């Protein structure tokens, strides 16, 4: 428990710091207009819909780096980090091309016509930050797997200060700069992402320099890169299925109007902020489980698994109580529009209902990732979110006329089903033998 918390707490700070940038963007743009706030919501949905698969692929670094580190395989650690950078460059090119198509795609999805041009411009402003965004993920995952998170913490804290300043300048047009509204927030985000990538590289040079100083010839070999894709693609698919479900709900909210979309964005940002606590626990658990597997110590891996699930349950019980107890007071901090606040305040109690499921789902996925078990979580998300949750959302939101709350009820159903299935898989997998994953040896 002490080892887990020692790594998880700074990782949680990092995750909260990253998400707080989105909360700052929402709070500042919310003072411009409901349309600009809806544009940020729509643009962010599109961005993460484009970027989330690559984010998942790069999470495949976790078991490779942590298991190699546990086994004392320095060459394996070097190769994993360098291959991660090669993959991140290719993924950034693809994602940037898709971001350029935001306008036609959002129009085809029948989003509010007054919001689409601003949302598309916001998405295009994020292209400049795509490469450093993926590069930061490679450095962050590698350093977390090696147990060195202090440079990441200080980088993210500094980036938050820069993001506040850049938003203040570019959203409202201070110091003689043009007032760009939502688009200015997008440029502020891109600036912050370059700062994070370069900042963690500088502050973490004691760890990263030895991994990058000698470029290994095998870093660009096709077969191991393909093996990394096979390992990471199900993680990317898992994240895409979950985010895609939330993204689809965002599209449906757009059909209900700009206020529904903006209120959904406020509630979603708050739920995402709370969600970063189990994400941090999951990432710490992945690193510790992977290191234990690399060291050939499965009993310790099982103890880390039990500890992470226990900590997750306690943390999510607290956030559920906050959301259920103070929905109106919390929502009113992010918009002056009464309709937006009313929608967000109605959605937060639903978020309280699925907090425990949300946390258990991501922690179980992290534990399974630590033993390179990445396919089952993808299948569970498809079943929970798309085959069960999405029909419930559409039925409650439109057929039953419940509106935004009905759309979120389906999310709660999907999270519950996927979490229960993932918990069962984790129980079974950690009772079995564990061995180090090899890119050159096919899995049974």
Buried (B, 14 or more C-beta within 10 A) or exposed (E): EEBBBEBBBBBBBBBBBBBBBBBBBBBBBBEBBBBBBBBBBBBBBBBBBBBBBBBBBBBBBBBBBBBBBBBEBEEBBBBBBBBBBBBBEBBBEBBBEBBEBBBEBBEEBEBBEEBBBBBBBBBBBBBBBBBBBBBBBBBBBBBBBBBBBEBBBBBBBBBBEBBBBBBBBBBBBEEEBEEBBBBBBBBBBBBBBBBBBBBBBEBBEEBBEEBBEEEBEBBEBEEBBEBBBBBBBBBBBBBBBBBBBBBBBBBBBBBBBBBBBBBBBBBBBBBBBBBBBBBBBBBBBBBBBBBBBBBEBBEBBBBBBEBBBBBBBEBBEEBBEBBBEEBEEBBBBBBEBEBBBBBBBBBBBBBBBBBBBBBBBBBBBBBBBBBBBBBBBBBBBBBBBBEBBBEBBBBBBBEEEBBBBBBBBBBBBBBBBBBBBBBEBBEEBBEEEBEBBBBEEEEE
